[in-house]
Amino acid sequence: MDEANVFEALENRRKRGVRCALIILVDSQGSTPAKKGAKMLVVEDGSTIGTMGGGTMEQEAAKMAIQMMAEGEPQLIHLELTETAGHVCGGRVSLYIEPILPAPRVIVCGAGHVGQAVCHLAAYVGFSVTVIDDREDFLSPEMLPGADQLIARAFENAFSEVPVGGDTLIVVCTRGHAHDFTVVKKALETDAPYVGLLGSQRKRELFFKKLRAAGFSDNDFERVHTPVGLNIGAVTPREIAVSIVGELIEQRRLHGRKAGGRTAGRRSVTADGAMQAASPCAG
């Protein structure tokens, strides 16, 4: 498969939100199964497009690529293709592996002034934004620039057909307490790690009391961030949106650190095949 097909496959999966990683052979010395410039795409299900020449080296590179999808950071890998490491070529290769991950997802429930501003700012800083409201006339691209998905639906069914996973952040800013409570309750029934609720400390206490009565626990409440947003003294809808999106960015970075990879570096595989971390790459 030629280079164009590898990049075409990468773009196709990126558009569909499929996690993958691009491997580029940036240097080779001695006898190696592939030469400088070879490219291969590894998909999250383990399938590959393109080749590193096949054999043990390609299998090892694919395993490392899947690991780096979880870590979320690119790495420069050095492989010694010696017999003691299970190879027969005897050469040495350097592989650049870059994870291609879907944009982090934010679901904004409520398309009022704050919801509109959150949508615009969140999209601007790289989130994939879905906006849900039960008022169809509020869900227009002109009012919600940058939204990837606009859904008109009763809040009782807000997440019935919307995929919500462990990397989905939810912001609740509907037009009333009753709708807010409905959405928070439904959000806590999903795997979303973050549910941001617009409101006051008094509202927080009231909601937690009602949620406890509905069967939710302190572990569930740990996912609820209210009053939502960083404490910057925000007053206007746009200022409030800045504080909320700032907290979303904080959550995104925190999630990345928990996943295990915040420092891009290079790794080497020694003669016995063990992968070791080396000093961070310059440049």
ZISULHU-V219238 format. One record per residue. SS is DSSP state (a for helix, b for strand, c for the rest). OMEGA is omega in whole degrees, -180 to 180 (* if undefined). Layout:
ss=SS omega=OMEGA
ss=SS omega=OMEGA
//
This chain:
ss=c omega=-177
ss=c omega=-175
ss=a omega=-179
ss=a omega=-179
ss=a omega=177
ss=a omega=-179
ss=a omega=176
ss=a omega=178
ss=a omega=178
ss=a omega=-178
ss=a omega=179
ss=a omega=-179
ss=a omega=177
ss=a omega=180
ss=a omega=-179
ss=c omega=178
ss=c omega=-179
ss=c omega=178
ss=c omega=177
ss=b omega=179
ss=b omega=179
ss=b omega=177
ss=b omega=176
ss=b omega=176
ss=b omega=-173
ss=b omega=178
ss=b omega=176
ss=b omega=179
ss=b omega=180
ss=c omega=-178
ss=c omega=-178
ss=c omega=-178
ss=c omega=177
ss=c omega=-175
ss=c omega=-178
ss=c omega=179
ss=c omega=179
ss=c omega=-177
ss=b omega=178
ss=b omega=176
ss=b omega=177
ss=b omega=-179
ss=b omega=-175
ss=c omega=179
ss=c omega=178
ss=c omega=178
ss=c omega=-177
ss=b omega=174
ss=b omega=-173
ss=b omega=-176
ss=c omega=170
ss=c omega=179
ss=c omega=179
ss=c omega=175
ss=a omega=-174
ss=a omega=-179
ss=a omega=-179
ss=a omega=179
ss=a omega=179
ss=a omega=-180
ss=a omega=180
ss=a omega=178
ss=a omega=178
ss=a omega=180
ss=a omega=178
ss=a omega=177
ss=a omega=-177
ss=a omega=172
ss=a omega=179
ss=a omega=-179
ss=a omega=176
ss=c omega=-179
ss=c omega=176
ss=c omega=179
ss=b omega=170
ss=b omega=-174
ss=b omega=175
ss=b omega=180
ss=b omega=173
ss=b omega=-174
ss=c omega=-177
ss=c omega=179
ss=a omega=-180
ss=a omega=177
ss=a omega=177
ss=c omega=-180
ss=c omega=178
ss=c omega=-174
ss=c omega=-179
ss=c omega=-179
ss=c omega=-179
ss=b omega=180
ss=b omega=172
ss=b omega=-177
ss=b omega=172
ss=b omega=-178
ss=b omega=-179
ss=b omega=176
ss=b omega=175
ss=b omega=-171
ss=c omega=177
ss=c omega=176
ss=c omega=177
ss=c omega=-172
ss=b omega=173
ss=b omega=173
ss=b omega=178
ss=b omega=180
ss=b omega=-176
ss=c omega=-176
ss=c omega=175
ss=c omega=-175
ss=a omega=-180
ss=a omega=179
ss=a omega=179
ss=a omega=-179
ss=a omega=177
ss=a omega=179
ss=a omega=-178
ss=a omega=-177
ss=a omega=-179
ss=a omega=177
ss=a omega=-178
ss=a omega=-178
ss=c omega=168
ss=c omega=176
ss=c omega=169
ss=b omega=-169
ss=b omega=170
ss=b omega=178
ss=b omega=179
ss=b omega=175
ss=b omega=179
ss=c omega=178
ss=c omega=-174
ss=a omega=-178
ss=a omega=176
ss=a omega=-173
ss=c omega=178
ss=c omega=178
ss=c omega=179
ss=c omega=-180
ss=c omega=-175
ss=c omega=-179
ss=c omega=178
ss=c omega=-180
ss=c omega=176
ss=c omega=-176
ss=b omega=177
ss=b omega=-174
ss=b omega=175
ss=b omega=-175
ss=c omega=174
ss=c omega=-175
ss=a omega=177
ss=a omega=-180
ss=a omega=-172
ss=c omega=-173
ss=c omega=-175
ss=c omega=-179
ss=c omega=179
ss=c omega=180
ss=c omega=179
ss=c omega=-178
ss=c omega=-178
ss=c omega=177
ss=c omega=-178
ss=b omega=178
ss=b omega=-177
ss=b omega=176
ss=b omega=-177
ss=b omega=-180
ss=c omega=-180
ss=c omega=-175
ss=c omega=-179
ss=c omega=-178
ss=a omega=-177
ss=a omega=178
ss=a omega=178
ss=a omega=-178
ss=a omega=178
ss=a omega=-178
ss=a omega=179
ss=a omega=179
ss=a omega=179
ss=a omega=-180
ss=a omega=-179
ss=c omega=175
ss=c omega=177
ss=c omega=178
ss=c omega=-178
ss=c omega=-179
ss=c omega=-175
ss=b omega=175
ss=b omega=-178
ss=b omega=-176
ss=b omega=177
ss=c omega=179
ss=c omega=-175
ss=c omega=175
ss=a omega=178
ss=a omega=178
ss=a omega=178
ss=a omega=-179
ss=a omega=180
ss=a omega=-178
ss=a omega=-179
ss=a omega=178
ss=a omega=180
ss=a omega=179
ss=a omega=178
ss=a omega=178
ss=a omega=179
ss=c omega=175
ss=c omega=179
ss=c omega=-173
ss=c omega=178
ss=a omega=178
ss=a omega=177
ss=a omega=-177
ss=a omega=179
ss=c omega=179
ss=c omega=-176
ss=b omega=-180
ss=b omega=-180
ss=c omega=-3
ss=c omega=-177
ss=c omega=174
ss=c omega=176
ss=c omega=-177
ss=c omega=-179
ss=c omega=180
ss=c omega=-178
ss=c omega=-179
ss=c omega=-176
ss=c omega=178
ss=a omega=-180
ss=a omega=176
ss=a omega=178
ss=a omega=178
ss=a omega=177
ss=a omega=-180
ss=a omega=180
ss=a omega=-178
ss=a omega=173
ss=a omega=178
ss=a omega=176
ss=a omega=177
ss=a omega=178
ss=a omega=179
ss=a omega=179
ss=a omega=180
ss=a omega=178
ss=a omega=179
ss=a omega=179
ss=a omega=179
ss=a omega=179
ss=a omega=179
ss=c omega=171
ss=c omega=-176
ss=c omega=177
ss=c omega=-177
ss=c omega=177
ss=c omega=-179
ss=b omega=176
ss=b omega=-180
ss=b omega=178
ss=b omega=173
ss=b omega=-175
ss=c omega=-176
ss=c omega=-180
ss=c omega=175
ss=c omega=-178
ss=c omega=-180
ss=b omega=-178
ss=b omega=176
ss=b omega=177
ss=c omega=-178
ss=c omega=180
ss=c omega=178
ss=c omega=173
ss=c omega=177
ss=c omega=*
//
